[in-house]
Structures are given as structure tokens and as C-alpha cells.
């Protein structure tokens, strides 16, 4: 999944492609920036993390992780 994020400290904007649930690190100033996922997105992220922990090589999981969904 991809989300547009703007740092509140340095105003840098970027497309976040990670899987963290609550905070991302600004690539410009390294400050933590709050991520505001929807509940559906959070559930999907948690499901993907569980699948990865179990070692499931699911095509959909790999595509989501790469930002294709």
C-alpha cells in the first residue's frame, strides 16, 4: 500500500510504501511522522504481517508489500 505523507517538522512530502501501523520516519529529517491509515488498511497490514510471520508465499501478499494494491 502507498500513502502520501507530509512531515510536520520539515514539510517534506513522500510516498510511504512501508508496513508500519502508526509511524513512519521522514527520509529528509528522520523525525517520526504519524500515519493515518483507515481501519480497513490497518486490518490488511496486520493480516499481511501475520501471513509473513507464518512464511506464506502468497502472490497477493507480495504484491501488496510492493505497493501494487
Backbone torsions as a table, in degrees:
resi	resn	phi	psi	omega
1	UNK	NA	148.8	-179.0
2	UNK	-124.3	138.2	177.7
3	UNK	-138.2	136.3	174.0
4	UNK	-75.3	127.8	-179.9
5	UNK	-128.8	144.5	175.7
6	UNK	-124.1	129.1	179.1
7	UNK	-72.7	131.7	179.3
8	UNK	-75.3	-15.3	-175.6
9	UNK	-94.2	-46.3	-176.8
10	UNK	-114.8	-0.2	179.5
11	UNK	64.9	16.6	176.4
12	UNK	-71.1	138.0	178.8
13	UNK	-116.3	138.3	178.6
14	UNK	-154.1	166.5	177.2
15	UNK	-95.7	111.7	-179.9
16	UNK	-82.5	127.1	-178.2
17	UNK	-118.3	11.4	-176.1
18	UNK	-82.8	-174.0	-176.5
19	UNK	-121.6	15.8	177.5
20	UNK	-72.1	149.3	-174.9
21	UNK	-85.2	-34.3	-170.9
22	UNK	-124.9	-36.1	-176.5
23	UNK	-133.2	143.1	173.4
24	UNK	-119.1	156.7	178.3
25	UNK	-99.9	127.4	179.3
26	UNK	-63.4	126.7	179.9
27	UNK	-71.0	-13.5	-178.7
28	UNK	-90.0	-51.1	-175.0
29	UNK	-114.6	-4.9	177.7
30	UNK	70.0	13.7	175.9
31	UNK	-78.3	152.8	175.5
32	UNK	-79.5	133.3	-178.1
33	UNK	-122.6	130.5	-178.8
34	UNK	-67.0	135.0	176.2
35	UNK	-102.5	129.3	-179.6
36	UNK	-108.1	76.6	175.9
37	UNK	-74.7	154.2	170.7
38	UNK	-75.7	165.1	178.4
39	UNK	-60.1	-38.2	179.4
40	UNK	-64.5	-41.8	179.2
41	UNK	-65.7	-41.9	178.3
42	UNK	-61.4	-42.9	178.6
43	UNK	-61.6	-41.5	179.6
44	UNK	-65.5	-42.8	177.7
45	UNK	-60.2	-45.2	179.9
46	UNK	-63.8	-39.2	178.4
47	UNK	-64.7	-42.9	179.1
48	UNK	-62.3	-43.3	179.2
49	UNK	-61.3	-41.0	178.4
50	UNK	-64.0	-42.1	178.9
51	UNK	-62.8	-40.9	179.3
52	UNK	-66.0	-38.8	178.2
53	UNK	-62.4	-34.6	178.8
54	UNK	-81.0	-9.6	177.9
55	UNK	79.1	25.6	179.6
56	UNK	-77.1	126.4	-179.6
57	UNK	-95.3	55.0	-175.9
58	UNK	-76.5	132.8	179.3
59	UNK	-58.7	-41.1	-179.0
60	UNK	-65.3	-41.0	179.4
61	UNK	-62.2	-43.4	179.4
62	UNK	-64.3	-40.1	179.5
63	UNK	-66.1	-41.4	179.6
64	UNK	-64.7	-42.8	-179.0
65	UNK	-62.0	-30.0	179.9
66	UNK	-88.1	3.5	176.0
67	UNK	83.0	22.2	-176.9
68	UNK	-91.0	-5.6	-178.2
69	UNK	-103.8	NA	NA
